[in-house]
Amino acid sequence: MPSILIIALFYIAFDIYFTDSGVWGFNPRYHSSIVLYKLPLEEWLFFIVIPYASIFLHDTIVLYFSRVRVSDKLAKYLSISLILISLSLVAFNLEKAYTTYIFSLVILVLIFSFFDNTNVINSFYFTFLVILIPFLIVNAILTGSFIDEPIVWYDNNENLNIRFLTIPVEDFGYAFSLILFNLLLRNKLKKV
């Protein structure tokens, strides 16, 4: 729980800022009337429930399929490749707030992963693929697939406007960085 709360504070601060700036927002038709700093209660709870469920899923997969992990060499190759792709996306899209924010976080979390001696990244690359299954279902609905209007809307001037179903491509980086930051911090706090 400490890692979830610490990481949540960071993400919530930016969530408040970007909601206030109109980078994204929430359709009041779909959320409760409890709103704090322009974020509905459900958004606040998101930063506890989703990381907790994702970490639980990650740990369960690691427990039952401990040998399903990428090698150190492949993990480094994947991480360096994702850093280079993210650097390019940031460099060529500095005017897009959501794109810059998310891919900067991806770069940062991957750099942090190089200093993690538990090598959680080796198993996380696999478990993230599994986590993507519920992510795709839930996020597709939240962003407007299968319903009349989105629950969460985005200003496409602030992102790449590349979508899978109705999910902005940046959301994949958001999920990746949020969960990996939580795992890395959790492992760090376990050692203390």
C-alpha positions in Angstrom: 0.0 0.0 0.0 2.8 2.5 0.6 4.1 2.3 -2.9 0.5 2.6 -4.3 -0.2 5.7 -2.2 3.2 7.4 -3.0 2.9 6.8 -6.8 -0.8 7.8 -6.7 0.1 11.2 -5.2 2.4 11.9 -8.1 -0.1 10.7 -10.8 -3.0 12.5 -9.2 -1.1 15.8 -9.1 -0.7 15.6 -12.8 -4.2 14.3 -13.3 -5.6 17.4 -11.5 -3.3 19.7 -13.6 -4.3 18.1 -17.0 -8.0 18.0 -16.1 -7.9 21.7 -15.2 -6.0 22.4 -18.4 -8.5 20.5 -20.5 -6.1 17.9 -21.8 -8.7 15.3 -20.7 -11.9 15.3 -18.6 -14.7 13.2 -17.3 -18.3 13.0 -18.5 -20.5 13.9 -15.5 -23.2 11.6 -16.9 -21.2 8.6 -15.9 -19.6 9.5 -12.5 -20.8 10.3 -9.0 -21.4 13.8 -7.8 -18.4 13.6 -5.5 -15.7 15.6 -7.2 -12.5 16.9 -5.5 -10.1 19.2 -7.5 -12.2 18.5 -10.6 -11.5 14.7 -10.3 -14.5 12.4 -9.6 -14.3 10.0 -6.7 -13.9 7.2 -9.2 -10.7 8.7 -10.6 -9.2 9.0 -7.1 -10.1 5.3 -6.4 -8.6 4.3 -9.8 -5.1 5.1 -8.5 -5.6 2.6 -5.7 -7.7 -0.2 -7.2 -6.0 -0.5 -10.6 -2.4 -0.7 -9.3 -3.4 -3.1 -6.5 -5.3 -5.4 -8.9 -2.4 -5.2 -11.5 0.3 -5.9 -8.8 -1.9 -8.8 -7.6 -2.2 -10.2 -11.1 1.6 -9.7 -11.7 2.5 -11.5 -8.5 0.0 -14.4 -9.2 1.4 -14.9 -12.6 5.0 -14.8 -11.3 4.0 -17.3 -8.5 2.4 -19.8 -10.8 4.6 -19.2 -13.9 7.9 -18.2 -12.4 9.9 -19.4 -15.5 7.9 -17.2 -17.8 10.1 -14.2 -18.1 12.4 -12.6 -20.6 16.1 -12.9 -20.3 18.3 -10.1 -19.0 19.6 -9.5 -22.5 16.1 -9.3 -24.0 14.8 -7.1 -21.2 17.6 -4.6 -21.7 17.0 -4.7 -25.5 13.3 -4.1 -25.0 13.9 -1.3 -22.5 16.5 0.5 -24.6 14.2 0.2 -27.6 11.2 1.6 -25.7 13.4 4.4 -24.3 14.5 5.3 -27.9 11.0 5.2 -29.3 9.7 7.3 -26.3 12.5 9.8 -26.7 11.6 10.2 -30.4 7.9 10.6 -29.6 8.7 13.3 -27.0 11.3 15.1 -29.2 8.9 15.4 -32.1 5.7 16.1 -30.1 6.7 18.6 -27.4 3.6 20.7 -28.1 1.4 17.7 -27.2 1.1 17.7 -23.4 -0.3 14.2 -22.9 2.2 12.6 -25.3 5.2 14.4 -23.7 4.0 13.6 -20.2 3.4 9.9 -20.7 6.4 9.0 -22.8 8.6 11.0 -20.4 7.3 8.8 -17.7 8.0 5.7 -19.7 11.6 6.8 -20.2 12.0 7.6 -16.5 10.5 4.3 -15.2 12.6 2.3 -17.7 15.8 4.1 -16.5 14.8 3.3 -12.9 14.4 -0.3 -13.9 18.1 -0.5 -14.8 18.9 0.1 -11.1 16.5 -2.5 -9.8 18.4 -5.6 -8.8 15.3 -7.7 -8.4 14.9 -7.6 -12.2 11.1 -7.3 -12.0 11.2 -5.9 -15.5 12.1 -9.4 -16.8 8.7 -10.8 -15.6 6.8 -7.5 -16.0 7.2 -7.6 -19.8 5.3 -10.8 -19.8 2.7 -10.0 -17.1 2.0 -6.6 -18.8 0.8 -8.5 -21.9 -1.7 -10.3 -19.6 -2.7 -7.1 -17.8 -3.5 -5.7 -21.2 -6.5 -8.0 -21.5 -8.6 -6.4 -18.8 -7.0 -3.0 -19.7 -8.3 -3.2 -23.3 -11.8 -4.1 -22.2 -12.2 -1.5 -19.5 -10.3 1.3 -21.2 -12.2 0.8 -24.5 -15.4 1.3 -22.7 -14.1 4.3 -20.7 -12.9 6.0 -23.9 -16.2 5.5 -25.8 -16.2 2.0 -27.4 -19.5 0.3 -27.2 -21.3 3.3 -25.5 -22.9 6.5 -26.8 -20.3 8.9 -25.5 -16.9 8.5 -23.7 -16.7 8.4 -19.9 -13.2 9.9 -20.2 -12.6 12.3 -23.1 -9.3 13.6 -24.5 -8.3 16.8 -26.4 -6.7 15.3 -29.5 -4.5 18.4 -29.9 -2.7 17.2 -26.8 -2.0 13.6 -27.9 -0.9 11.8 -31.1 -4.6 11.1 -32.0 -3.6 7.5 -32.7 -6.2 5.1 -31.2 -6.6 1.4 -30.7 -10.4 1.0 -30.7 -11.1 4.4 -28.9 -8.0 4.2 -26.6 -5.3 6.8 -27.2 -2.0 5.1 -27.7 -0.6 7.1 -24.8 -2.9 5.2 -22.4 -0.8 2.1 -23.0 2.3 4.0 -21.8 0.3 5.4 -18.9 -0.7 1.9 -17.7 2.9 0.5 -18.3 4.5 3.3 -16.3 1.9 3.4 -13.5 2.2 -0.3 -12.8 5.9 -0.6 -13.3 6.6 2.4 -11.0 4.5 0.7 -8.3 6.3 -2.6 -8.7 9.7 -0.9 -8.6 8.9 1.2 -5.5 7.3 -1.8 -3.8 10.4 -3.9 -4.3 12.6 -1.0 -3.0 10.5 -0.5 0.1 10.6 -4.3 0.8 14.4 -4.0 1.2 14.2 -1.1 3.7 
